[in-house]
Structure formats: structure tokens, C-alpha cells
Amino acid sequence: MVTLKEIAAKVGVSQATVSRVLNFDSTLSVTAQTRQAIIEAAEELNYATPRARRKTQTSSAPEARFAMVHFLRPEQELADPYYVSVRLGIEARAAALNIELVKLYQDATVPDPAVLVGVDGVIAVGVLDGIHTSWLQAHAKHLVFADFTPQDDETDSAESDVSDAMRKLLAALTSKGYKRIGFIGWWDRNSHGDITGRDKRSGAYVDWMRQEGRYDAELIALDSNTEESGYRLANEILSRSVGLDCLICGNDNMAVGAYRAIQNLGLSIPSDVGVASFNDISVAQFLSPPLSTVRLPGKEIGESAVDLLAERLAGRSVTKRCILYSSMVWRESTRA
């Protein structure tokens, strides 16, 4: 596994700069050229190994041609490094299997079916609404969803069970003595921006708290999954929730904003309020104090999606759903 030091040496910047760029730190002042150079170096060092390059050069033709369809623009993807890791996992596994990968970034409109001409299979990344799901199922020869499972019995998928991860996190925080645990997260929205329901983390939080007889509407606030949203929602929930002793954030980006809000209010982490989160992006370990967070296997989800699609091309007909489990990384933002 490549290190930040190797990427920093290649580009000629500090390790801290590499970490902040790869995790889309909006407070970092760096040129667009330097940012792009770091991202390209990370991809090259991680996944374009000499062995993979030799295999590509000596192969007369790729084994297959897959399309990765992503309904986030590149700049939107970079706003959440988790999706970067999913994409890099797809790219790495495709290269290892000598599969040509076409990357298609789509906006909210339904694409022209011509974009899938000559493609053996499609990997769709992220949570999609019914319109895009139906379009992909109608036009893709073979289809796998990465980080999303549709409500049917026909399409393969690979994802992490974030609902189970939330339940385990709540139980663990309770065992540490936390009594008033709040949550800030986001609403799921369709391609037009309309709210379609709670994110799975939010739903699992509400269900668990109700089962335990601890649900309080003042302890939860939802908006979008950005750093600024984390700052705003943390301010909101801390101002109205008496006795809040721990705050769960839907992802690490939101946690960065929550840290800023908590510290601006003169509170201390974790002595006044503990903070826990999801994703375990690189910046989590560099926060002060380092962030306790659930590591979601984004890269492995991407790899598994490629394997599922390759199995379909090899003749598998039975639908397969791959659930990858998360792991908790405890750091100093919560009680020992």
C-alpha cells in the first residue's frame, strides 16, 4: 500500500498537504495544478503498478470492457473521499483483471443509450433514484450496483451494511456511559433534489433509539452531507439539546464541521461532548483530537463490484448481493 510520504515525494509537497487534498479540505490554499497532480500521483502509485502496466502492454486485447457510471460530477465526488475510494477500488480491480474501464460521469438527466454501445457490463456507483435505476436495468447488458442495493431480485450489488454499523456504534457508545446521544446526517434526495426519505444511518438511529426508549426528536438534525452542513447542524443541535454528551455524524466531512462548531462554542472534545462518525477518511486521524469513526470498506466495495460483473460475463445467472462489514476505529474523540 502506497504511503502519503511516497505521494508527497513524487509531487514535491508535504505529507500534510497530500492528506488534506485527498480529503478535500476546503480550508487548504493550494493551486488547482498542485491539487490535480496529487490526485493523479495517488492514482498512479496505488494502482498503476509495474506489474499491472506490463500485463496491459503484453495483452493483445482487454478481457472485457466495463463502464463505470457515476451520477456525481468529479468535483462532487471529491467532496466525499469515500466515493473516491470506491472508484479507485473499481479501477484497481479492473486493471488487475485486464478489463478496460470507461468512466462516465452523468448529471441528473437520463443519459443517451449510445454511451453504453460496445460495453460488456456496467457498474453504477452511488445511491440512484428509480428513474436512473430503471434506465440502467433497461440498457445495460449486465449491471452491478456499488454502494447501493435496488429493490428487486435481479440485479447484483456490493455495499456496506451501514444500518448494522449504526446499531453497533450506538450500543458501543452506550457501553461507554453516554446517555444523550445525538445524530446529524442528511436526507436522501432524487436527481431533482427532492427529498425521498432518510439516509440509512438516520433510519437505523431512529429505530434503535425508539427500541431503547431513548428517542428524542431534539437529538437529531438532517440536511446535507457536507462540512458546512455539519457545522450548522451541530450548532443547532447543541443549542437546543440539554445534556447532549455525544454526537454521531453521518460522515467524516460533517464531523470536521461539527468539531469547528463545538470548539467555537467553547466546549471540549471529548470531556464536554464526544464525537463519532462514519467513513474513516485520512483526515480523521489528523483532527484534534483524532476522530473515532466507523471504517467503511469503500475500496473493497469497488473491487467486489468488478468481481461480480466478471462473474456475470462468465455465465453466473443467480443474483448475488455482497455485504461487506465495517470496523470501528476508536480514537480520542470519545471516552476510553
The 8 nearest C-alpha neighbors of each residue, nearest first, counted from 0:
[[1, 2, 45, 44, 46, 3, 5, 48],
 [0, 2, 45, 44, 5, 3, 6, 41],
 [3, 1, 4, 5, 0, 6, 7, 45],
 [2, 4, 6, 5, 14, 7, 17, 1],
 [3, 5, 7, 2, 6, 14, 8, 13],
 [6, 4, 8, 2, 7, 3, 9, 1],
 [5, 7, 9, 3, 8, 4, 41, 40],
 [6, 8, 4, 12, 14, 10, 5, 9],
 [9, 7, 11, 5, 6, 10, 4, 12],
 [8, 10, 6, 7, 11, 5, 40, 12],
 [9, 11, 7, 8, 12, 37, 6, 36],
 [12, 10, 8, 7, 9, 13, 6, 37],
 [11, 13, 7, 10, 16, 14, 8, 17],
 [12, 14, 16, 15, 7, 17, 11, 8],
 [15, 13, 17, 7, 16, 3, 4, 18],
 [14, 16, 18, 13, 17, 19, 3, 12],
 [15, 17, 19, 13, 14, 18, 20, 12],
 [18, 16, 14, 20, 15, 19, 21, 7],
 [19, 17, 15, 21, 16, 20, 22, 14],
 [18, 20, 24, 22, 16, 17, 21, 23],
 [21, 19, 23, 17, 22, 18, 16, 24],
 [22, 20, 18, 19, 23, 17, 38, 80],
 [21, 23, 19, 20, 80, 24, 18, 282],
 [24, 22, 20, 21, 78, 25, 19, 77],
 [23, 25, 19, 26, 27, 22, 20, 21],
 [24, 26, 27, 23, 28, 19, 20, 226],
 [27, 25, 24, 28, 23, 19, 29, 20],
 [28, 26, 25, 24, 29, 19, 20, 16],
 [29, 27, 26, 30, 25, 24, 16, 31],
 [30, 28, 27, 33, 31, 34, 32, 20],
 [31, 29, 33, 32, 34, 28, 35, 27],
 [30, 32, 34, 33, 35, 29, 36, 28],
 [31, 33, 35, 30, 34, 36, 29, 37],
 [34, 32, 36, 30, 35, 31, 37, 29],
 [33, 35, 31, 37, 32, 36, 20, 30],
 [34, 36, 38, 32, 37, 33, 39, 31],
 [37, 35, 33, 39, 34, 38, 40, 32],
 [36, 38, 40, 34, 35, 39, 41, 33],
 [39, 37, 35, 41, 40, 36, 42, 34],
 [38, 40, 36, 42, 41, 37, 35, 43],
 [41, 39, 43, 37, 42, 38, 44, 36],
 [42, 40, 38, 44, 39, 43, 45, 6],
 [41, 43, 39, 45, 40, 44, 46, 38],
 [44, 42, 47, 40, 41, 46, 45, 39],
 [45, 43, 41, 42, 46, 40, 47, 1],
 [46, 44, 42, 43, 1, 41, 47, 0],
 [45, 47, 91, 43, 48, 44, 42, 90],
 [48, 46, 43, 51, 44, 52, 45, 49],
 [47, 49, 51, 50, 46, 52, 44, 45],
 [50, 48, 52, 51, 53, 47, 54, 46],
 [49, 51, 53, 48, 52, 54, 47, 55],
 [50, 52, 54, 48, 49, 53, 47, 95],
 [51, 53, 49, 55, 54, 50, 56, 48],
 [54, 52, 56, 50, 55, 51, 49, 57],
 [53, 55, 51, 57, 52, 56, 58, 50],
 [54, 56, 52, 58, 53, 57, 51, 97],
 [57, 55, 53, 54, 58, 52, 59, 51],
 [58, 56, 54, 55, 53, 59, 52, 60],
 [59, 57, 55, 60, 56, 54, 61, 97],
 [58, 60, 57, 61, 56, 55, 62, 54],
 [59, 61, 58, 62, 55, 97, 63, 57],
 [62, 60, 98, 97, 63, 99, 58, 59],
 [61, 63, 98, 97, 60, 64, 96, 99],
 [64, 62, 98, 61, 99, 119, 65, 97],
 [63, 65, 99, 118, 119, 98, 100, 66],
 [66, 64, 100, 120, 118, 121, 119, 99],
 [67, 65, 101, 121, 100, 102, 68, 122],
 [66, 68, 122, 102, 121, 123, 103, 101],
 [69, 67, 103, 123, 104, 66, 122, 102],
 [68, 70, 104, 124, 71, 105, 123, 103],
 [71, 69, 105, 106, 104, 72, 68, 107],
 [72, 70, 69, 75, 76, 104, 73, 105],
 [71, 73, 75, 74, 104, 76, 70, 105],
 [74, 72, 76, 75, 77, 71, 104, 78],
 [75, 73, 77, 76, 72, 78, 71, 79],
 [76, 74, 72, 78, 77, 73, 71, 79],
 [77, 75, 73, 78, 74, 79, 71, 82],
 [76, 78, 74, 79, 75, 80, 23, 73],
 [77, 79, 75, 76, 23, 80, 74, 225],
 [80, 78, 77, 81, 76, 82, 252, 83],
 [81, 79, 83, 82, 22, 77, 78, 84],
 [82, 80, 84, 83, 79, 297, 278, 85],
 [83, 81, 85, 84, 80, 79, 76, 86],
 [82, 84, 80, 86, 81, 85, 87, 76],
 [83, 85, 298, 87, 81, 82, 297, 86],
 [86, 84, 297, 298, 301, 82, 88, 83],
 [87, 85, 89, 83, 88, 84, 301, 82],
 [86, 88, 90, 84, 89, 85, 91, 83],
 [87, 89, 298, 301, 302, 91, 85, 86],
 [90, 88, 301, 302, 86, 87, 92, 91],
 [91, 89, 87, 93, 88, 92, 94, 86],
 [92, 90, 88, 94, 46, 93, 89, 87],
 [91, 93, 95, 302, 94, 89, 90, 88],
 [92, 94, 98, 90, 96, 95, 91, 89],
 [93, 95, 97, 91, 92, 96, 98, 90],
 [94, 96, 92, 93, 97, 51, 91, 98],
 [95, 97, 93, 94, 98, 92, 62, 61],
 [98, 96, 94, 61, 95, 62, 93, 55],
 [99, 97, 93, 63, 61, 62, 96, 64],
 [98, 100, 64, 61, 65, 63, 97, 101],
 [101, 99, 65, 66, 64, 98, 102, 93],
 [100, 102, 66, 67, 65, 103, 99, 64],
 [103, 101, 67, 66, 68, 100, 104, 69],
 [102, 104, 68, 67, 69, 105, 101, 66],
 [105, 103, 69, 70, 72, 68, 71, 102],
 [106, 104, 70, 69, 103, 71, 107, 72],
 [105, 107, 108, 70, 71, 104, 72, 109],
 [106, 108, 190, 109, 105, 191, 70, 131],
 [109, 107, 106, 110, 105, 190, 131, 191],
 [108, 110, 131, 107, 111, 134, 130, 106],
 [111, 109, 108, 112, 105, 114, 113, 106],
 [110, 112, 113, 114, 109, 115, 108, 138],
 [113, 111, 114, 115, 110, 138, 116, 134],
 [112, 114, 111, 116, 115, 110, 117, 138],
 [115, 113, 112, 116, 111, 110, 103, 118],
 [116, 114, 113, 118, 112, 117, 139, 66],
 [115, 117, 113, 118, 114, 112, 119, 139],
 [116, 118, 115, 119, 64, 114, 113, 65],
 [117, 119, 64, 115, 116, 65, 120, 66],
 [120, 118, 64, 65, 140, 63, 117, 141],
 [121, 119, 141, 65, 140, 118, 142, 139],
 [122, 120, 66, 142, 65, 67, 141, 139],
 [121, 123, 67, 143, 144, 142, 68, 66],
 [124, 122, 144, 68, 67, 145, 69, 121],
 [125, 123, 145, 69, 144, 68, 122, 146],
 [124, 126, 146, 147, 127, 145, 123, 69],
 [125, 127, 147, 146, 128, 124, 148, 187],
 [128, 126, 132, 131, 125, 129, 189, 147],
 [127, 129, 189, 130, 131, 132, 190, 126],
 [128, 130, 132, 131, 133, 127, 189, 134],
 [131, 129, 133, 132, 128, 134, 109, 127],
 [132, 130, 134, 133, 129, 128, 127, 135],
 [131, 133, 129, 135, 134, 130, 127, 128],
 [132, 134, 136, 130, 131, 135, 129, 137],
 [135, 133, 131, 137, 132, 136, 130, 138],
 [136, 134, 132, 138, 137, 133, 139, 131],
 [135, 137, 133, 134, 138, 139, 132, 142],
 [138, 136, 134, 135, 133, 139, 140, 132],
 [137, 139, 135, 136, 134, 112, 140, 115],
 [140, 138, 141, 135, 136, 142, 137, 121],
 [141, 139, 120, 119, 138, 142, 121, 118],
 [140, 142, 120, 139, 121, 119, 311, 308],
 [141, 143, 121, 120, 139, 122, 154, 140],
 [144, 142, 155, 122, 156, 304, 308, 123],
 [145, 143, 156, 123, 147, 122, 124, 157],
 [144, 146, 124, 157, 147, 156, 304, 123],
 [147, 145, 158, 125, 157, 124, 144, 159],
 [146, 148, 126, 145, 144, 158, 125, 149],
 [147, 149, 156, 144, 150, 146, 158, 157],
 [150, 148, 151, 147, 154, 132, 144, 156],
 [149, 151, 148, 152, 154, 153, 129, 147],
 [152, 150, 149, 153, 154, 148, 155, 318],
 [151, 153, 154, 318, 150, 149, 155, 319],
 [152, 154, 318, 151, 155, 317, 319, 149],
 [153, 155, 318, 152, 143, 142, 156, 151],
 [156, 154, 143, 319, 320, 318, 144, 142],
 [157, 155, 144, 320, 143, 148, 145, 321],
 [158, 156, 321, 145, 300, 304, 146, 322],
 [157, 159, 146, 322, 300, 147, 145, 323],
 [158, 160, 323, 322, 324, 161, 295, 146],
 [159, 161, 162, 163, 324, 164, 322, 158],
 [160, 162, 164, 163, 159, 165, 200, 199],
 [163, 161, 165, 203, 164, 160, 200, 199],
 [162, 164, 166, 161, 165, 160, 167, 203],
 [163, 165, 161, 167, 162, 166, 168, 160],
 [166, 164, 168, 162, 163, 167, 161, 200],
 [167, 165, 163, 169, 168, 164, 170, 162],
 [166, 168, 170, 164, 165, 169, 171, 163],
 [167, 169, 165, 171, 170, 166, 164, 172],
 [170, 168, 172, 166, 171, 167, 173, 165],
 [169, 171, 173, 167, 168, 172, 166, 174],
 [170, 172, 174, 168, 173, 169, 167, 175],
 [173, 171, 175, 169, 174, 170, 177, 168],
 [174, 172, 177, 170, 176, 175, 171, 169],
 [173, 175, 171, 176, 172, 170, 177, 169],
 [176, 174, 172, 173, 177, 171, 334, 335],
 [175, 177, 173, 174, 178, 172, 334, 171],
 [176, 178, 173, 172, 175, 179, 244, 245],
 [177, 179, 180, 176, 173, 244, 243, 245],
 [180, 178, 243, 244, 177, 242, 181, 245],
 [181, 179, 245, 246, 178, 243, 244, 177],
 [182, 180, 218, 246, 219, 247, 245, 179],
 [181, 183, 247, 219, 246, 248, 218, 184],
 [184, 182, 220, 248, 221, 219, 249, 232],
 [185, 183, 249, 221, 248, 222, 224, 201],
 [186, 184, 222, 223, 221, 224, 198, 187],
 [185, 187, 197, 198, 196, 222, 188, 194],
 [186, 188, 198, 196, 195, 197, 194, 185],
 [187, 189, 194, 193, 195, 192, 186, 190],
 [188, 190, 192, 128, 191, 193, 195, 194],
 [189, 191, 107, 192, 128, 188, 193, 108],
 [192, 190, 189, 193, 107, 188, 194, 108],
 [193, 191, 188, 189, 190, 194, 187, 195],
 [192, 194, 188, 189, 191, 195, 190, 187],
 [195, 193, 188, 196, 187, 186, 192, 189],
 [194, 196, 188, 187, 193, 189, 197, 186],
 [197, 195, 187, 194, 186, 198, 188, 202],
 [196, 198, 186, 187, 201, 202, 199, 185],
 [197, 199, 201, 187, 200, 186, 185, 202],
 [200, 198, 202, 201, 162, 203, 197, 161],
 [201, 199, 203, 198, 202, 162, 161, 204],
 [200, 202, 204, 198, 199, 203, 197, 205],
 [201, 203, 199, 205, 204, 200, 197, 206],
 [202, 204, 206, 162, 200, 201, 205, 207],
 [205, 203, 201, 207, 202, 206, 208, 200],
 [204, 206, 202, 208, 203, 207, 209, 201],
 [207, 205, 203, 209, 204, 208, 202, 210],
 [208, 206, 210, 204, 209, 205, 203, 211],
 [207, 209, 214, 213, 211, 205, 210, 206],
 [208, 210, 214, 212, 206, 211, 207, 213],
 [211, 209, 207, 208, 212, 206, 213, 214],
 [210, 212, 208, 209, 213, 207, 214, 206],
 [211, 213, 209, 210, 214, 208, 207, 215],
 [214, 212, 208, 211, 209, 215, 210, 179],
 [215, 213, 208, 209, 212, 216, 205, 211],
 [214, 216, 217, 218, 213, 219, 208, 209],
 [215, 217, 218, 219, 214, 220, 205, 181],
 [218, 216, 215, 219, 240, 239, 236, 220],
 [217, 219, 181, 216, 215, 182, 240, 236],
 [220, 218, 182, 181, 217, 183, 216, 221],
 [219, 221, 183, 232, 182, 184, 236, 218],
 [222, 220, 185, 184, 183, 186, 223, 219],
 [221, 223, 185, 186, 184, 228, 224, 220],
 [224, 222, 185, 225, 228, 186, 221, 184],
 [223, 225, 185, 253, 184, 228, 222, 226],
 [226, 224, 228, 227, 253, 252, 223, 229],
 [225, 227, 253, 256, 252, 229, 228, 255],
 [228, 226, 230, 229, 225, 256, 231, 253],
 [229, 227, 231, 225, 230, 226, 232, 223],
 [228, 230, 253, 256, 226, 257, 232, 227],
 [231, 229, 256, 257, 227, 260, 233, 228],
 [230, 232, 228, 234, 229, 233, 227, 235],
 [233, 231, 235, 229, 234, 230, 228, 236],
 [232, 234, 257, 236, 230, 235, 231, 229],
 [235, 233, 231, 237, 232, 236, 260, 238],
 [236, 234, 232, 233, 238, 237, 231, 239],
 [235, 237, 233, 239, 238, 234, 240, 232],
 [238, 236, 234, 240, 239, 235, 233, 243],
 [239, 237, 235, 236, 240, 234, 241, 233],
 [238, 240, 236, 237, 241, 235, 217, 218],
 [241, 239, 237, 236, 243, 217, 238, 218],
 [240, 242, 243, 239, 237, 238, 179, 244],
 [241, 243, 244, 240, 179, 178, 237, 245],
 [244, 242, 179, 241, 240, 245, 180, 181],
 [243, 245, 272, 179, 242, 273, 180, 177],
 [246, 244, 273, 180, 272, 274, 243, 181],
 [247, 245, 181, 274, 182, 180, 273, 248],
 [246, 248, 182, 275, 276, 274, 181, 183],
 [249, 247, 276, 183, 250, 254, 182, 253],
 [250, 248, 184, 277, 276, 183, 247, 253],
 [251, 249, 277, 276, 248, 252, 253, 278],
 [250, 252, 254, 253, 276, 277, 278, 255],
 [253, 251, 226, 255, 254, 250, 225, 256],
 [252, 254, 229, 226, 256, 251, 255, 225],
 [253, 255, 251, 257, 256, 252, 248, 258],
 [256, 254, 258, 252, 253, 257, 226, 251],
 [255, 257, 230, 229, 226, 259, 253, 254],
 [256, 258, 230, 254, 260, 229, 233, 259],
 [259, 257, 261, 255, 256, 260, 254, 262],
 [258, 260, 256, 262, 257, 261, 263, 230],
 [261, 259, 257, 263, 230, 258, 262, 234],
 [262, 260, 258, 264, 263, 266, 259, 257],
 [261, 263, 265, 264, 259, 266, 260, 258],
 [262, 264, 260, 265, 261, 259, 266, 258],
 [265, 263, 261, 262, 266, 260, 234, 259],
 [266, 264, 262, 263, 267, 261, 260, 271],
 [267, 265, 262, 261, 264, 271, 268, 272],
 [266, 268, 271, 270, 269, 262, 272, 265],
 [269, 267, 270, 272, 273, 332, 271, 266],
 [268, 270, 273, 272, 332, 333, 271, 267],
 [269, 271, 268, 267, 272, 273, 334, 266],
 [272, 270, 267, 269, 266, 268, 244, 273],
 [273, 271, 244, 269, 245, 268, 270, 274],
 [272, 274, 269, 245, 333, 332, 268, 246],
 [275, 273, 246, 332, 245, 247, 333, 272],
 [276, 274, 247, 291, 292, 248, 246, 290],
 [275, 277, 292, 248, 250, 247, 251, 249],
 [276, 278, 250, 293, 292, 251, 249, 279],
 [277, 279, 294, 295, 293, 280, 250, 251],
 [280, 278, 294, 292, 283, 277, 293, 281],
 [279, 281, 282, 278, 283, 80, 22, 251],
 [282, 280, 283, 284, 279, 18, 22, 285],
 [281, 283, 285, 284, 280, 22, 18, 286],
 [284, 282, 290, 281, 285, 286, 280, 279],
 [283, 285, 289, 282, 286, 290, 281, 330],
 [286, 284, 282, 283, 289, 287, 281, 288],
 [287, 285, 289, 288, 283, 284, 290, 282],
 [288, 286, 289, 285, 290, 332, 284, 268],
 [287, 289, 286, 332, 331, 290, 268, 285],
 [290, 288, 284, 286, 287, 331, 330, 285],
 [289, 291, 283, 332, 330, 284, 292, 288],
 [292, 290, 329, 330, 275, 328, 332, 276],
 [293, 291, 276, 277, 275, 328, 279, 290],
 [292, 294, 327, 277, 278, 326, 328, 279],
 [293, 295, 279, 278, 326, 325, 327, 292],
 [294, 296, 278, 325, 297, 293, 159, 279],
 [297, 295, 299, 298, 300, 294, 325, 323],
 [298, 296, 85, 300, 84, 299, 295, 81],
 [299, 297, 88, 85, 84, 301, 300, 296],
 [298, 300, 302, 296, 301, 297, 303, 88],
 [301, 299, 297, 303, 298, 302, 157, 158],
 [300, 302, 89, 88, 85, 304, 298, 299],
 [303, 301, 299, 88, 89, 92, 305, 304],
 [302, 304, 306, 300, 305, 301, 299, 307],
 [303, 305, 307, 301, 306, 302, 157, 145],
 [304, 306, 308, 302, 303, 307, 89, 309],
 [305, 307, 303, 309, 304, 308, 310, 302],
 [308, 306, 310, 304, 305, 309, 303, 311],
 [307, 309, 311, 305, 310, 306, 143, 304],
 [308, 310, 306, 312, 311, 307, 305, 313],
 [311, 309, 313, 307, 308, 312, 315, 306],
 [312, 310, 315, 308, 314, 313, 309, 307],
 [311, 313, 309, 314, 310, 308, 315, 141],
 [312, 314, 310, 311, 315, 309, 308, 316],
 [315, 313, 311, 312, 316, 310, 309, 317],
 [314, 316, 311, 310, 317, 313, 312, 318],
 [317, 315, 314, 318, 311, 310, 319, 153],
 [316, 318, 315, 319, 153, 311, 155, 154],
 [319, 317, 155, 153, 154, 316, 152, 320],
 [318, 320, 155, 317, 321, 156, 154, 307],
 [319, 321, 156, 155, 157, 322, 318, 148],
 [320, 322, 157, 156, 323, 319, 158, 303],
 [323, 321, 158, 159, 157, 324, 160, 320],
 [324, 322, 159, 158, 321, 325, 160, 296],
 [325, 323, 159, 160, 322, 326, 295, 296],
 [324, 326, 295, 294, 296, 164, 293, 323],
 [325, 327, 294, 293, 328, 324, 295, 164],
 [328, 326, 293, 294, 292, 329, 325, 291],
 [327, 329, 292, 291, 293, 330, 326, 294],
 [330, 328, 291, 327, 292, 331, 333, 290],
 [331, 329, 291, 290, 289, 332, 328, 333],
 [330, 332, 333, 289, 288, 290, 291, 334],
 [333, 331, 290, 269, 274, 288, 273, 291],
 [334, 332, 273, 331, 269, 274, 335, 291],
 [335, 333, 269, 175, 331, 332, 273, 270],
 [334, 333, 331, 175, 330, 329, 332, 269]]
